[in-house]
Amino acid sequence: MTTESPRWFKSSYSNNGGECVEVATNLVPLCGVVPVRDSKNPSGPALDLAADAFASFVTGVKAGEFGAV
């Protein structure tokens, strides 16, 4: 494991509607993971996604594969 701390951020598309997640992409070069957490619970658990899986998810979202919100 690394001593690098996650640098969390929310999408610029977040409108503070309470349904946001935060990601920390700074860990990709060192660990190959993108941690994801609930922005309403920053001290709660984070889910570490493999960088390629996260990239595929983002591509799917942009392509509308998960339906409209």
CHARMM internal coordinates of N, CA and C (Angstrom, degrees):
IC EDIT
DIST 1 N 1 CA 1.4561
DIST 1 CA 1 C 1.5126
ANGL 1 N 1 CA 1 C 109.19
DIST 1 C 2 N 1.2760
ANGL 1 CA 1 C 2 N 116.74
DIHE 1 N 1 CA 1 C 2 N 159.56
DIST 2 N 2 CA 1.4623
ANGL 1 C 2 N 2 CA 122.78
DIHE 1 CA 1 C 2 N 2 CA -177.22
DIST 2 CA 2 C 1.5256
ANGL 2 N 2 CA 2 C 111.15
DIHE 1 C 2 N 2 CA 2 C -102.93
DIST 2 C 3 N 1.3014
ANGL 2 CA 2 C 3 N 115.34
DIHE 2 N 2 CA 2 C 3 N 160.25
DIST 3 N 3 CA 1.4612
ANGL 2 C 3 N 3 CA 119.78
DIHE 2 CA 2 C 3 N 3 CA 174.58
DIST 3 CA 3 C 1.5177
ANGL 3 N 3 CA 3 C 111.03
DIHE 2 C 3 N 3 CA 3 C -90.99
DIST 3 C 4 N 1.3134
ANGL 3 CA 3 C 4 N 116.84
DIHE 3 N 3 CA 3 C 4 N -2.64
DIST 4 N 4 CA 1.4605
ANGL 3 C 4 N 4 CA 122.06
DIHE 3 CA 3 C 4 N 4 CA 177.99
DIST 4 CA 4 C 1.5247
ANGL 4 N 4 CA 4 C 109.11
DIHE 3 C 4 N 4 CA 4 C -65.44
DIST 4 C 5 N 1.3332
ANGL 4 CA 4 C 5 N 116.07
DIHE 4 N 4 CA 4 C 5 N 131.65
DIST 5 N 5 CA 1.4646
ANGL 4 C 5 N 5 CA 121.06
DIHE 4 CA 4 C 5 N 5 CA 178.43
DIST 5 CA 5 C 1.5210
ANGL 5 N 5 CA 5 C 109.90
DIHE 4 C 5 N 5 CA 5 C -91.05
DIST 5 C 6 N 1.3275
ANGL 5 CA 5 C 6 N 117.04
DIHE 5 N 5 CA 5 C 6 N 144.58
DIST 6 N 6 CA 1.4662
ANGL 5 C 6 N 6 CA 119.37
DIHE 5 CA 5 C 6 N 6 CA 176.73
DIST 6 CA 6 C 1.5350
ANGL 6 N 6 CA 6 C 110.42
DIHE 5 C 6 N 6 CA 6 C -63.34
DIST 6 C 7 N 1.3145
ANGL 6 CA 6 C 7 N 116.26
DIHE 6 N 6 CA 6 C 7 N 138.39
DIST 7 N 7 CA 1.4646
ANGL 6 C 7 N 7 CA 121.71
DIHE 6 CA 6 C 7 N 7 CA 172.77
DIST 7 CA 7 C 1.5269
ANGL 7 N 7 CA 7 C 106.18
DIHE 6 C 7 N 7 CA 7 C -106.41
DIST 7 C 8 N 1.3171
ANGL 7 CA 7 C 8 N 115.37
DIHE 7 N 7 CA 7 C 8 N 99.08
DIST 8 N 8 CA 1.4574
ANGL 7 C 8 N 8 CA 122.69
DIHE 7 CA 7 C 8 N 8 CA -172.17
DIST 8 CA 8 C 1.5207
ANGL 8 N 8 CA 8 C 111.54
DIHE 7 C 8 N 8 CA 8 C -77.79
DIST 8 C 9 N 1.3499
ANGL 8 CA 8 C 9 N 115.31
DIHE 8 N 8 CA 8 C 9 N 144.08
DIST 9 N 9 CA 1.4588
ANGL 8 C 9 N 9 CA 120.33
DIHE 8 CA 8 C 9 N 9 CA 171.78
DIST 9 CA 9 C 1.5199
ANGL 9 N 9 CA 9 C 109.50
DIHE 8 C 9 N 9 CA 9 C -151.44
DIST 9 C 10 N 1.3376
ANGL 9 CA 9 C 10 N 114.18
DIHE 9 N 9 CA 9 C 10 N 156.60
DIST 10 N 10 CA 1.4622
ANGL 9 C 10 N 10 CA 122.13
DIHE 9 CA 9 C 10 N 10 CA 174.79
DIST 10 CA 10 C 1.5164
ANGL 10 N 10 CA 10 C 108.64
DIHE 9 C 10 N 10 CA 10 C -107.78
DIST 10 C 11 N 1.2936
ANGL 10 CA 10 C 11 N 115.90
DIHE 10 N 10 CA 10 C 11 N 155.80
DIST 11 N 11 CA 1.4591
ANGL 10 C 11 N 11 CA 121.60
DIHE 10 CA 10 C 11 N 11 CA 177.57
DIST 11 CA 11 C 1.5256
ANGL 11 N 11 CA 11 C 110.34
DIHE 10 C 11 N 11 CA 11 C -61.71
DIST 11 C 12 N 1.3162
ANGL 11 CA 11 C 12 N 115.23
DIHE 11 N 11 CA 11 C 12 N 147.72
DIST 12 N 12 CA 1.4639
ANGL 11 C 12 N 12 CA 119.79
DIHE 11 CA 11 C 12 N 12 CA 174.66
DIST 12 CA 12 C 1.5323
ANGL 12 N 12 CA 12 C 110.71
DIHE 11 C 12 N 12 CA 12 C -67.11
DIST 12 C 13 N 1.3380
ANGL 12 CA 12 C 13 N 117.26
DIHE 12 N 12 CA 12 C 13 N -13.29
DIST 13 N 13 CA 1.4631
ANGL 12 C 13 N 13 CA 121.43
DIHE 12 CA 12 C 13 N 13 CA 177.03
DIST 13 CA 13 C 1.5229
ANGL 13 N 13 CA 13 C 112.44
DIHE 12 C 13 N 13 CA 13 C -83.56
DIST 13 C 14 N 1.3179
ANGL 13 CA 13 C 14 N 117.73
DIHE 13 N 13 CA 13 C 14 N -7.99
DIST 14 N 14 CA 1.4658
ANGL 13 C 14 N 14 CA 120.93
DIHE 13 CA 13 C 14 N 14 CA 178.64
DIST 14 CA 14 C 1.5210
ANGL 14 N 14 CA 14 C 108.75
DIHE 13 C 14 N 14 CA 14 C -66.03
DIST 14 C 15 N 1.3158
ANGL 14 CA 14 C 15 N 115.27
DIHE 14 N 14 CA 14 C 15 N 133.96
DIST 15 N 15 CA 1.4664
ANGL 14 C 15 N 15 CA 118.97
DIHE 14 CA 14 C 15 N 15 CA -178.35
DIST 15 CA 15 C 1.5243
ANGL 15 N 15 CA 15 C 112.04
DIHE 14 C 15 N 15 CA 15 C -116.09
DIST 15 C 16 N 1.3242
ANGL 15 CA 15 C 16 N 116.76
DIHE 15 N 15 CA 15 C 16 N 24.27
DIST 16 N 16 CA 1.4626
ANGL 15 C 16 N 16 CA 122.18
DIHE 15 CA 15 C 16 N 16 CA 179.62
DIST 16 CA 16 C 1.5163
ANGL 16 N 16 CA 16 C 112.38
DIHE 15 C 16 N 16 CA 16 C 58.78
DIST 16 C 17 N 1.3151
ANGL 16 CA 16 C 17 N 117.61
DIHE 16 N 16 CA 16 C 17 N 32.61
DIST 17 N 17 CA 1.4483
ANGL 16 C 17 N 17 CA 121.61
DIHE 16 CA 16 C 17 N 17 CA 177.84
DIST 17 CA 17 C 1.5183
ANGL 17 N 17 CA 17 C 112.70
DIHE 16 C 17 N 17 CA 17 C -82.51
DIST 17 C 18 N 1.3238
ANGL 17 CA 17 C 18 N 117.87
DIHE 17 N 17 CA 17 C 18 N 1.52
DIST 18 N 18 CA 1.4493
ANGL 17 C 18 N 18 CA 121.40
DIHE 17 CA 17 C 18 N 18 CA 176.05
DIST 18 CA 18 C 1.5185
ANGL 18 N 18 CA 18 C 114.68
DIHE 17 C 18 N 18 CA 18 C 88.44
DIST 18 C 19 N 1.3165
ANGL 18 CA 18 C 19 N 118.56
DIHE 18 N 18 CA 18 C 19 N 2.57
DIST 19 N 19 CA 1.4616
ANGL 18 C 19 N 19 CA 121.18
DIHE 18 CA 18 C 19 N 19 CA -178.93
DIST 19 CA 19 C 1.5239
ANGL 19 N 19 CA 19 C 110.30
DIHE 18 C 19 N 19 CA 19 C -120.68
DIST 19 C 20 N 1.3269
ANGL 19 CA 19 C 20 N 116.10
DIHE 19 N 19 CA 19 C 20 N 49.98
DIST 20 N 20 CA 1.4563
ANGL 19 C 20 N 20 CA 121.01
DIHE 19 CA 19 C 20 N 20 CA -175.08
DIST 20 CA 20 C 1.5226
ANGL 20 N 20 CA 20 C 111.29
DIHE 19 C 20 N 20 CA 20 C -109.51
DIST 20 C 21 N 1.2949
ANGL 20 CA 20 C 21 N 114.05
DIHE 20 N 20 CA 20 C 21 N 153.24
DIST 21 N 21 CA 1.4559
ANGL 20 C 21 N 21 CA 120.46
DIHE 20 CA 20 C 21 N 21 CA 170.04
DIST 21 CA 21 C 1.5122
ANGL 21 N 21 CA 21 C 108.03
DIHE 20 C 21 N 21 CA 21 C -117.87
DIST 21 C 22 N 1.3165
ANGL 21 CA 21 C 22 N 115.89
DIHE 21 N 21 CA 21 C 22 N 158.02
DIST 22 N 22 CA 1.4525
ANGL 21 C 22 N 22 CA 122.23
DIHE 21 CA 21 C 22 N 22 CA 174.73
DIST 22 CA 22 C 1.5165
ANGL 22 N 22 CA 22 C 107.81
DIHE 21 C 22 N 22 CA 22 C -116.80
DIST 22 C 23 N 1.3288
ANGL 22 CA 22 C 23 N 116.16
DIHE 22 N 22 CA 22 C 23 N 146.85
DIST 23 N 23 CA 1.4504
ANGL 22 C 23 N 23 CA 121.39
DIHE 22 CA 22 C 23 N 23 CA 177.85
DIST 23 CA 23 C 1.5238
ANGL 23 N 23 CA 23 C 109.02
DIHE 22 C 23 N 23 CA 23 C -127.41
DIST 23 C 24 N 1.3277
ANGL 23 CA 23 C 24 N 115.59
DIHE 23 N 23 CA 23 C 24 N 159.64
DIST 24 N 24 CA 1.4623
ANGL 23 C 24 N 24 CA 121.66
DIHE 23 CA 23 C 24 N 24 CA 178.28
DIST 24 CA 24 C 1.5239
ANGL 24 N 24 CA 24 C 108.32
DIHE 23 C 24 N 24 CA 24 C -131.51
DIST 24 C 25 N 1.3199
ANGL 24 CA 24 C 25 N 116.01
DIHE 24 N 24 CA 24 C 25 N 89.96
DIST 25 N 25 CA 1.4591
ANGL 24 C 25 N 25 CA 120.20
DIHE 24 CA 24 C 25 N 25 CA -176.11
DIST 25 CA 25 C 1.5225
ANGL 25 N 25 CA 25 C 113.45
DIHE 24 C 25 N 25 CA 25 C -78.53
DIST 25 C 26 N 1.3218
ANGL 25 CA 25 C 26 N 117.81
DIHE 25 N 25 CA 25 C 26 N -7.77
DIST 26 N 26 CA 1.4642
ANGL 25 C 26 N 26 CA 119.81
DIHE 25 CA 25 C 26 N 26 CA -178.39
DIST 26 CA 26 C 1.5270
ANGL 26 N 26 CA 26 C 113.18
DIHE 25 C 26 N 26 CA 26 C -67.60
DIST 26 C 27 N 1.3318
ANGL 26 CA 26 C 27 N 118.21
DIHE 26 N 26 CA 26 C 27 N -14.23
DIST 27 N 27 CA 1.4601
ANGL 26 C 27 N 27 CA 120.65
DIHE 26 CA 26 C 27 N 27 CA -178.99
DIST 27 CA 27 C 1.5305
ANGL 27 N 27 CA 27 C 113.37
DIHE 26 C 27 N 27 CA 27 C -88.49
DIST 27 C 28 N 1.3225
ANGL 27 CA 27 C 28 N 117.61
DIHE 27 N 27 CA 27 C 28 N -4.90
DIST 28 N 28 CA 1.4637
ANGL 27 C 28 N 28 CA 120.26
DIHE 27 CA 27 C 28 N 28 CA -178.96
DIST 28 CA 28 C 1.5266
ANGL 28 N 28 CA 28 C 112.02
DIHE 27 C 28 N 28 CA 28 C -59.85
DIST 28 C 29 N 1.3268
ANGL 28 CA 28 C 29 N 120.38
DIHE 28 N 28 CA 28 C 29 N -49.82
DIST 29 N 29 CA 1.4706
ANGL 28 C 29 N 29 CA 118.82
DIHE 28 CA 28 C 29 N 29 CA -177.14
DIST 29 CA 29 C 1.5338
ANGL 29 N 29 CA 29 C 114.04
DIHE 28 C 29 N 29 CA 29 C -62.01
DIST 29 C 30 N 1.3109
ANGL 29 CA 29 C 30 N 117.23
DIHE 29 N 29 CA 29 C 30 N -35.39
DIST 30 N 30 CA 1.4642
ANGL 29 C 30 N 30 CA 120.50
DIHE 29 CA 29 C 30 N 30 CA -176.55
DIST 30 CA 30 C 1.5222
ANGL 30 N 30 CA 30 C 113.80
DIHE 29 C 30 N 30 CA 30 C -88.06
DIST 30 C 31 N 1.3275
ANGL 30 CA 30 C 31 N 116.52
DIHE 30 N 30 CA 30 C 31 N -38.07
DIST 31 N 31 CA 1.4697
ANGL 30 C 31 N 31 CA 120.36
DIHE 30 CA 30 C 31 N 31 CA -171.70
DIST 31 CA 31 C 1.5203
ANGL 31 N 31 CA 31 C 114.25
DIHE 30 C 31 N 31 CA 31 C -118.50
DIST 31 C 32 N 1.3378
ANGL 31 CA 31 C 32 N 117.54
DIHE 31 N 31 CA 31 C 32 N -16.60
DIST 32 N 32 CA 1.4576
ANGL 31 C 32 N 32 CA 120.39
DIHE 31 CA 31 C 32 N 32 CA -178.30
DIST 32 CA 32 C 1.5132
ANGL 32 N 32 CA 32 C 114.01
DIHE 31 C 32 N 32 CA 32 C 74.51
DIST 32 C 33 N 1.3498
ANGL 32 CA 32 C 33 N 116.85
DIHE 32 N 32 CA 32 C 33 N 19.26
DIST 33 N 33 CA 1.4622
ANGL 32 C 33 N 33 CA 120.64
DIHE 32 CA 32 C 33 N 33 CA -179.14
DIST 33 CA 33 C 1.5193
ANGL 33 N 33 CA 33 C 110.63
DIHE 32 C 33 N 33 CA 33 C -127.36
DIST 33 C 34 N 1.3384
ANGL 33 CA 33 C 34 N 114.64
DIHE 33 N 33 CA 33 C 34 N 156.22
DIST 34 N 34 CA 1.4581
ANGL 33 C 34 N 34 CA 122.83
DIHE 33 CA 33 C 34 N 34 CA 172.14
DIST 34 CA 34 C 1.5248
ANGL 34 N 34 CA 34 C 106.60
DIHE 33 C 34 N 34 CA 34 C -119.92
DIST 34 C 35 N 1.3335
ANGL 34 CA 34 C 35 N 117.88
DIHE 34 N 34 CA 34 C 35 N 103.91
DIST 35 N 35 CA 1.4638
ANGL 34 C 35 N 35 CA 119.38
DIHE 34 CA 34 C 35 N 35 CA 175.90
DIST 35 CA 35 C 1.5335
ANGL 35 N 35 CA 35 C 110.09
DIHE 34 C 35 N 35 CA 35 C -69.20
DIST 35 C 36 N 1.3231
ANGL 35 CA 35 C 36 N 116.00
DIHE 35 N 35 CA 35 C 36 N 142.82
DIST 36 N 36 CA 1.4576
ANGL 35 C 36 N 36 CA 123.15
DIHE 35 CA 35 C 36 N 36 CA 178.81
DIST 36 CA 36 C 1.5278
ANGL 36 N 36 CA 36 C 107.10
DIHE 35 C 36 N 36 CA 36 C -130.87
DIST 36 C 37 N 1.3483
ANGL 36 CA 36 C 37 N 116.30
DIHE 36 N 36 CA 36 C 37 N 136.02
DIST 37 N 37 CA 1.4708
ANGL 36 C 37 N 37 CA 119.61
DIHE 36 CA 36 C 37 N 37 CA 178.80
DIST 37 CA 37 C 1.5204
ANGL 37 N 37 CA 37 C 110.36
DIHE 36 C 37 N 37 CA 37 C -142.38
DIST 37 C 38 N 1.3005
ANGL 37 CA 37 C 38 N 115.52
DIHE 37 N 37 CA 37 C 38 N 163.11
DIST 38 N 38 CA 1.4644
ANGL 37 C 38 N 38 CA 123.56
DIHE 37 CA 37 C 38 N 38 CA 176.59
DIST 38 CA 38 C 1.5215
ANGL 38 N 38 CA 38 C 108.28
DIHE 37 C 38 N 38 CA 38 C -75.92
DIST 38 C 39 N 1.3186
ANGL 38 CA 38 C 39 N 117.23
DIHE 38 N 38 CA 38 C 39 N 123.48
DIST 39 N 39 CA 1.4693
ANGL 38 C 39 N 39 CA 119.91
DIHE 38 CA 38 C 39 N 39 CA -177.44
DIST 39 CA 39 C 1.5238
ANGL 39 N 39 CA 39 C 112.62
DIHE 38 C 39 N 39 CA 39 C -66.80
DIST 39 C 40 N 1.3273
ANGL 39 CA 39 C 40 N 117.44
DIHE 39 N 39 CA 39 C 40 N -21.54
DIST 40 N 40 CA 1.4581
ANGL 39 C 40 N 40 CA 120.24
DIHE 39 CA 39 C 40 N 40 CA 178.52
DIST 40 CA 40 C 1.5219
ANGL 40 N 40 CA 40 C 112.14
DIHE 39 C 40 N 40 CA 40 C -79.54
DIST 40 C 41 N 1.3266
ANGL 40 CA 40 C 41 N 117.13
DIHE 40 N 40 CA 40 C 41 N -13.33
DIST 41 N 41 CA 1.4606
ANGL 40 C 41 N 41 CA 121.64
DIHE 40 CA 40 C 41 N 41 CA -177.27
DIST 41 CA 41 C 1.5338
ANGL 41 N 41 CA 41 C 109.65
DIHE 40 C 41 N 41 CA 41 C -134.85
DIST 41 C 42 N 1.3319
ANGL 41 CA 41 C 42 N 117.48
DIHE 41 N 41 CA 41 C 42 N 67.31
DIST 42 N 42 CA 1.4610
ANGL 41 C 42 N 42 CA 119.96
DIHE 41 CA 41 C 42 N 42 CA -174.47
DIST 42 CA 42 C 1.5292
ANGL 42 N 42 CA 42 C 114.61
DIHE 41 C 42 N 42 CA 42 C -64.62
DIST 42 C 43 N 1.3051
ANGL 42 CA 42 C 43 N 117.93
DIHE 42 N 42 CA 42 C 43 N -19.81
DIST 43 N 43 CA 1.4695
ANGL 42 C 43 N 43 CA 119.34
DIHE 42 CA 42 C 43 N 43 CA 177.38
DIST 43 CA 43 C 1.5327
ANGL 43 N 43 CA 43 C 111.68
DIHE 42 C 43 N 43 CA 43 C -92.21
DIST 43 C 44 N 1.3269
ANGL 43 CA 43 C 44 N 116.47
DIHE 43 N 43 CA 43 C 44 N -0.59
DIST 44 N 44 CA 1.4597
ANGL 43 C 44 N 44 CA 121.09
DIHE 43 CA 43 C 44 N 44 CA 179.77
DIST 44 CA 44 C 1.5133
ANGL 44 N 44 CA 44 C 111.82
DIHE 43 C 44 N 44 CA 44 C -81.24
DIST 44 C 45 N 1.3130
ANGL 44 CA 44 C 45 N 116.84
DIHE 44 N 44 CA 44 C 45 N -170.34
DIST 45 N 45 CA 1.4629
ANGL 44 C 45 N 45 CA 121.20
DIHE 44 CA 44 C 45 N 45 CA -176.60
DIST 45 CA 45 C 1.5304
ANGL 45 N 45 CA 45 C 112.54
DIHE 44 C 45 N 45 CA 45 C -70.41
DIST 45 C 46 N 1.3065
ANGL 45 CA 45 C 46 N 114.53
DIHE 45 N 45 CA 45 C 46 N 156.26
DIST 46 N 46 CA 1.4639
ANGL 45 C 46 N 46 CA 121.85
DIHE 45 CA 45 C 46 N 46 CA 173.88
DIST 46 CA 46 C 1.5218
ANGL 46 N 46 CA 46 C 107.74
DIHE 45 C 46 N 46 CA 46 C -121.07
DIST 46 C 47 N 1.2952
ANGL 46 CA 46 C 47 N 115.81
DIHE 46 N 46 CA 46 C 47 N 144.75
DIST 47 N 47 CA 1.4522
ANGL 46 C 47 N 47 CA 122.71
DIHE 46 CA 46 C 47 N 47 CA 177.29
DIST 47 CA 47 C 1.5204
ANGL 47 N 47 CA 47 C 107.67
DIHE 46 C 47 N 47 CA 47 C -100.46
DIST 47 C 48 N 1.3219
ANGL 47 CA 47 C 48 N 117.60
DIHE 47 N 47 CA 47 C 48 N 120.48
DIST 48 N 48 CA 1.4641
ANGL 47 C 48 N 48 CA 121.82
DIHE 47 CA 47 C 48 N 48 CA 177.86
DIST 48 CA 48 C 1.5230
ANGL 48 N 48 CA 48 C 109.30
DIHE 47 C 48 N 48 CA 48 C -89.45
DIST 48 C 49 N 1.3373
ANGL 48 CA 48 C 49 N 115.56
DIHE 48 N 48 CA 48 C 49 N 114.74
DIST 49 N 49 CA 1.4581
ANGL 48 C 49 N 49 CA 121.07
DIHE 48 CA 48 C 49 N 49 CA 178.60
DIST 49 CA 49 C 1.5234
ANGL 49 N 49 CA 49 C 109.20
DIHE 48 C 49 N 49 CA 49 C -103.25
DIST 49 C 50 N 1.3191
ANGL 49 CA 49 C 50 N 116.00
DIHE 49 N 49 CA 49 C 50 N 139.96
DIST 50 N 50 CA 1.4602
ANGL 49 C 50 N 50 CA 119.57
DIHE 49 CA 49 C 50 N 50 CA 173.69
DIST 50 CA 50 C 1.5246
ANGL 50 N 50 CA 50 C 107.99
DIHE 49 C 50 N 50 CA 50 C -58.52
DIST 50 C 51 N 1.3242
ANGL 50 CA 50 C 51 N 116.66
DIHE 50 N 50 CA 50 C 51 N 140.75
DIST 51 N 51 CA 1.4606
ANGL 50 C 51 N 51 CA 121.35
DIHE 50 CA 50 C 51 N 51 CA -175.44
DIST 51 CA 51 C 1.5285
ANGL 51 N 51 CA 51 C 112.13
DIHE 50 C 51 N 51 CA 51 C -56.07
DIST 51 C 52 N 1.3385
ANGL 51 CA 51 C 52 N 117.47
DIHE 51 N 51 CA 51 C 52 N -40.83
DIST 52 N 52 CA 1.4664
ANGL 51 C 52 N 52 CA 119.32
DIHE 51 CA 51 C 52 N 52 CA -179.78
DIST 52 CA 52 C 1.5212
ANGL 52 N 52 CA 52 C 111.71
DIHE 51 C 52 N 52 CA 52 C -69.08
DIST 52 C 53 N 1.3237
ANGL 52 CA 52 C 53 N 117.88
DIHE 52 N 52 CA 52 C 53 N -34.15
DIST 53 N 53 CA 1.4672
ANGL 52 C 53 N 53 CA 120.93
DIHE 52 CA 52 C 53 N 53 CA 177.21
DIST 53 CA 53 C 1.5248
ANGL 53 N 53 CA 53 C 110.51
DIHE 52 C 53 N 53 CA 53 C -67.88
DIST 53 C 54 N 1.3326
ANGL 53 CA 53 C 54 N 117.01
DIHE 53 N 53 CA 53 C 54 N -40.67
DIST 54 N 54 CA 1.4576
ANGL 53 C 54 N 54 CA 120.35
DIHE 53 CA 53 C 54 N 54 CA 177.94
DIST 54 CA 54 C 1.5276
ANGL 54 N 54 CA 54 C 110.23
DIHE 53 C 54 N 54 CA 54 C -64.77
DIST 54 C 55 N 1.3241
ANGL 54 CA 54 C 55 N 117.49
DIHE 54 N 54 CA 54 C 55 N -42.75
DIST 55 N 55 CA 1.4638
ANGL 54 C 55 N 55 CA 121.15
DIHE 54 CA 54 C 55 N 55 CA 178.21
DIST 55 CA 55 C 1.5269
ANGL 55 N 55 CA 55 C 111.11
DIHE 54 C 55 N 55 CA 55 C -60.58
DIST 55 C 56 N 1.3317
ANGL 55 CA 55 C 56 N 117.24
DIHE 55 N 55 CA 55 C 56 N -40.56
DIST 56 N 56 CA 1.4674
ANGL 55 C 56 N 56 CA 120.97
DIHE 55 CA 55 C 56 N 56 CA 177.74
DIST 56 CA 56 C 1.5236
ANGL 56 N 56 CA 56 C 110.93
DIHE 55 C 56 N 56 CA 56 C -64.85
DIST 56 C 57 N 1.3192
ANGL 56 CA 56 C 57 N 116.95
DIHE 56 N 56 CA 56 C 57 N -39.70
DIST 57 N 57 CA 1.4641
ANGL 56 C 57 N 57 CA 121.44
DIHE 56 CA 56 C 57 N 57 CA 177.63
DIST 57 CA 57 C 1.5285
ANGL 57 N 57 CA 57 C 110.35
DIHE 56 C 57 N 57 CA 57 C -61.79
DIST 57 C 58 N 1.3174
ANGL 57 CA 57 C 58 N 117.48
DIHE 57 N 57 CA 57 C 58 N -47.91
DIST 58 N 58 CA 1.4631
ANGL 57 C 58 N 58 CA 121.41
DIHE 57 CA 57 C 58 N 58 CA -179.58
DIST 58 CA 58 C 1.5267
ANGL 58 N 58 CA 58 C 110.37
DIHE 57 C 58 N 58 CA 58 C -61.20
DIST 58 C 59 N 1.3306
ANGL 58 CA 58 C 59 N 117.20
DIHE 58 N 58 CA 58 C 59 N -41.84
DIST 59 N 59 CA 1.4614
ANGL 58 C 59 N 59 CA 121.40
DIHE 58 CA 58 C 59 N 59 CA 177.39
DIST 59 CA 59 C 1.5216
ANGL 59 N 59 CA 59 C 110.32
DIHE 58 C 59 N 59 CA 59 C -60.16
DIST 59 C 60 N 1.3410
ANGL 59 CA 59 C 60 N 117.16
DIHE 59 N 59 CA 59 C 60 N -43.22
DIST 60 N 60 CA 1.4579
ANGL 59 C 60 N 60 CA 121.64
DIHE 59 CA 59 C 60 N 60 CA 178.48
DIST 60 CA 60 C 1.5149
ANGL 60 N 60 CA 60 C 112.69
DIHE 59 C 60 N 60 CA 60 C -63.70
DIST 60 C 61 N 1.3205
ANGL 60 CA 60 C 61 N 116.90
DIHE 60 N 60 CA 60 C 61 N -40.72
DIST 61 N 61 CA 1.4662
ANGL 60 C 61 N 61 CA 120.69
DIHE 60 CA 60 C 61 N 61 CA 178.09
DIST 61 CA 61 C 1.5255
ANGL 61 N 61 CA 61 C 109.66
DIHE 60 C 61 N 61 CA 61 C -62.28
DIST 61 C 62 N 1.3246
ANGL 61 CA 61 C 62 N 116.34
DIHE 61 N 61 CA 61 C 62 N -47.08
DIST 62 N 62 CA 1.4684
ANGL 61 C 62 N 62 CA 120.08
DIHE 61 CA 61 C 62 N 62 CA -179.43
DIST 62 CA 62 C 1.5273
ANGL 62 N 62 CA 62 C 112.16
DIHE 61 C 62 N 62 CA 62 C -62.75
DIST 62 C 63 N 1.3339
ANGL 62 CA 62 C 63 N 116.72
DIHE 62 N 62 CA 62 C 63 N -29.84
DIST 63 N 63 CA 1.4640
ANGL 62 C 63 N 63 CA 121.15
DIHE 62 CA 62 C 63 N 63 CA -179.64
DIST 63 CA 63 C 1.5367
ANGL 63 N 63 CA 63 C 112.10
DIHE 62 C 63 N 63 CA 63 C -85.60
DIST 63 C 64 N 1.3385
ANGL 63 CA 63 C 64 N 117.22
DIHE 63 N 63 CA 63 C 64 N -2.90
DIST 64 N 64 CA 1.4564
ANGL 63 C 64 N 64 CA 120.42
DIHE 63 CA 63 C 64 N 64 CA 178.47
DIST 64 CA 64 C 1.5170
ANGL 64 N 64 CA 64 C 113.82
DIHE 63 C 64 N 64 CA 64 C 77.97
DIST 64 C 65 N 1.3270
ANGL 64 CA 64 C 65 N 117.77
DIHE 64 N 64 CA 64 C 65 N 20.33
DIST 65 N 65 CA 1.4609
ANGL 64 C 65 N 65 CA 121.32
DIHE 64 CA 64 C 65 N 65 CA -175.98
DIST 65 CA 65 C 1.5341
ANGL 65 N 65 CA 65 C 114.19
DIHE 64 C 65 N 65 CA 65 C -70.49
DIST 65 C 66 N 1.3189
ANGL 65 CA 65 C 66 N 117.68
DIHE 65 N 65 CA 65 C 66 N -12.21
DIST 66 N 66 CA 1.4559
ANGL 65 C 66 N 66 CA 120.40
DIHE 65 CA 65 C 66 N 66 CA -176.37
DIST 66 CA 66 C 1.5129
ANGL 66 N 66 CA 66 C 112.68
DIHE 65 C 66 N 66 CA 66 C -109.64
DIST 66 C 67 N 1.3230
ANGL 66 CA 66 C 67 N 117.53
DIHE 66 N 66 CA 66 C 67 N 12.50
DIST 67 N 67 CA 1.4543
ANGL 66 C 67 N 67 CA 121.38
DIHE 66 CA 66 C 67 N 67 CA 177.47
DIST 67 CA 67 C 1.5194
ANGL 67 N 67 CA 67 C 112.33
DIHE 66 C 67 N 67 CA 67 C 84.36
DIST 67 C 68 N 1.3087
ANGL 67 CA 67 C 68 N 114.39
DIHE 67 N 67 CA 67 C 68 N 171.49
DIST 68 N 68 CA 1.4647
ANGL 67 C 68 N 68 CA 121.37
DIHE 67 CA 67 C 68 N 68 CA 179.97
DIST 68 CA 68 C 1.5159
ANGL 68 N 68 CA 68 C 109.72
DIHE 67 C 68 N 68 CA 68 C -84.47
DIST 68 C 69 N 1.3067
ANGL 68 CA 68 C 69 N 113.82
DIHE 68 N 68 CA 68 C 69 N 151.92
DIST 69 N 69 CA 1.4697
ANGL 68 C 69 N 69 CA 119.94
DIHE 68 CA 68 C 69 N 69 CA 178.01
DIST 69 CA 69 C 1.4928
ANGL 69 N 69 CA 69 C 109.53
DIHE 68 C 69 N 69 CA 69 C -94.12
END
COOR INIT
IC SEED 1 N 1 CA 1 C
IC BUILD
